Amino acid sequence: QVQLVESGGGLVQAGGSLRLSCAASGRTFYAMGWFRQAPGKEREFVGRIVWSSRSTYYPDSVKGRFTISRDNAKNTVYLEMNSLKPEDTAVYYCAATSWVVVDFASITSYEYWGQGTQVTVSS
């Protein structure tokens, strides 16, 4: 059974940092992505990592502030978030796909999702 379990969310002041973790079990994946969803908004892509190559990609909204990494031994992916802004407040989700995908930013590209973890950035 595939499971993605996120942790590390919380409350932080603007300018601060948080590191989210996503522990995966049940199988290996081609890539893992991070998304976020603020109240009343659509789920937004914030980055992905290809497991084998460690290749990462970020949209402009978080580029230079967010970093995704993975620990092969722990089968865990991390989202390091720095210089946080109030507009980064959202529920953050990790997602995984076993298939080679073209559009990493699309939620339909991912087969598995975590339960989400709340990140709140105060001004």
N, C-alpha and C positions, 0 to 999 in steps of 0.2 A: 504494500500500500504506500502510495506516494504521499509524503507530508512535507510541507514548507512551513516552518515555524519562525515567525519574526519576533524580535525583541529589541529593546534599546530605546524605545520612544520615551517621550516625557516632555516636561516644560523647561524651556530655556529662554534666556533673554536674547534680544536681538544682538547680533554680532558673535554669539556663542557657537558652540559646536555640539554635535551629537553623532554617535555611531550606531547605526542600526545593523542588526545581524539577521541572517536568514539561514536557518539550518535545514538542509535538505536530506531526505531519506527516501529509500524505496527504489531509486534508480539513478542512473547518471543522466546528465542533460547536455544538450548542445549549447544552450545559452540560458542565462538568467537575466531578468530585467527588473527594474524598480519603477513603480508608478506611484502616484499620489492622487488623492481625491479630497478636495475641499468641499464643504457643505454647499449644495446647490450647483456644483460644477461637475464637468465630466472628468473621468479618470485621465490623468496626464502622465505621459512618459517622462521619466527623469534620468534614464540611463540603462545600459546593458553591458554585460560582459559575456564573451564567448569563452566557454569553460576551458577548452584545450589551449587556445592561443593567448588567453588573457586579454584579448583585444577589447577595448572599451569604447563607448560612444555616449556622448551627452548632448542634449539639446542646449541651445544658447541660454535658456533661462537658468541653467544651473552650472554651465561650463565654467571651470575655474574655481568653483566653490564645492562641488560634490565630486567624490572619488569612489569608484567601485573597485573592490578587490575580492579575491577568493582564497580560501585556505583549503587545499585539496585534501589534506589529511582529515580535516574536520567536516568536509563537504558543506562548507558554509561560505556564504557570500556576505560581504559587508558594504554598507553605504555610509561613507564618511562625509558628514555635512558640516561645512565651515561657513563662517560669515553669514549665519542664518538671518533671515528677514521675516517680518510678520507674515508676509505673503507666502512663505514656505509652510505655514500652518496647514496641516492636512492629515488624513490617515494615509500612511505609507504602506504599500503592498509590494511584496516580491512575487515574481512569477517565473515559471520555467517552461522551457520547450525542449523536446527531444529531437525536433526536426530542424533542418537548416531553413532559416526563414529569410525573407527579403526585407520585410517591413518590421523592424524591431519595435517601432513606436506604436504598432497596432495591438490593441488588447486581444484581438482574435488570433494573434500569432502564438499565444501562450496557452498551454494545456492545463497547467497547474498554477494555483494561486495560494498564497498564504492568507491568514486571517486578518492581517492588517495591524498596524501599531500607530497610535496617535502621536503626532508631533505638534506641539504648540509653541510658537515663538512669540514672546511678549515684547511690546515696544517700550 
